Amino acid sequence: AVVKAPPQTPAIGVDFAITFDGFAAAGAYLNAATVTYAVYEADAITAFTIASVPVTGTLAYVAASDGNYAGTLESTITGQMVEGSAYWLAVTAVQSTIDDARWMELIAEKRGPT
């Protein structure tokens, strides 16, 4: 199943916490999944790249949770985003024969003095 999460606004040049809660399938939480993410441009097709390398990463299981995973989109990544531009964060959790996908829209914003 693919779930679309509410839009988020990472600040340009600042670490952005990524959290996804409740990865589950067939009534059971995915507490031992391999969870990866990829960042896409506004069209949700074109990979967001830095120095021609697609931006990808992993999320770690939050201990003693019900399918919760967390990670960080580093400041070196958000620092390459353009203010007001939309991006998509695609997250996939795979455990055994089960997979779960989530998408989150990101709208880059500048924080602090203008």
FENFENBEL-V979832 format. One record per run of one state. SS is the DSSP state (alpha for helix, beta for strand, coil for the rest). FROM is the first residue (numbers start at 1). TO is the last residue. If there is no record, write none. Layout:
SS:FROM:TO ; SS:FROM:TO
This chain:
coil:1:1 ; beta:2:8 ; coil:9:10 ; beta:11:11 ; coil:12:15 ; beta:16:20 ; coil:21:23 ; beta:24:25 ; coil:26:27 ; beta:28:29 ; coil:30:33 ; beta:34:40 ; coil:41:46 ; beta:47:47 ; coil:48:48 ; beta:49:50 ; coil:51:52 ; beta:53:54 ; coil:55:55 ; beta:56:61 ; coil:62:68 ; beta:69:73 ; coil:74:74 ; alpha:75:78 ; coil:79:85 ; beta:86:95 ; coil:96:97 ; beta:98:107 ; coil:108:108 ; beta:109:109 ; coil:110:114
